[in-house]
Amino acid sequence: MYCPRSEVGVRCRLSCDNCNENPPTPTTSAPTPTQPTPTPPTGSCEDNSAHTFVLDNGTTQDCAWLTKNKKKSAARIEMYCPRSEAG
């Protein structure tokens, strides 16, 4: 089972369908990219075009990869974007 990565949800807000008023904050336990990337301002719902993240297989991808393949986008979003907590 894969753990969602909070930095992906914050920096890929549009692709992760994470356009709420209060975007999640990355946790310190999540892997971080090699170079820090700025978080879009609150209220802005867009992907950070400079953000990349490393997949479990070692490949580096950007936010667009999450939704690039419509047949795989739901699985990719579930795997790499944070899940909202029920309640």
Secondary structure, 3 states (H helix, E strand, C coil): CCCCCHHHHHHECCCCCCCCCCCCCCCCCCCCCCCCCCCCCCCCCCECCCCEEECCCCCEEEHHHHHHCCCCHHHHHHHHCCCCCCC
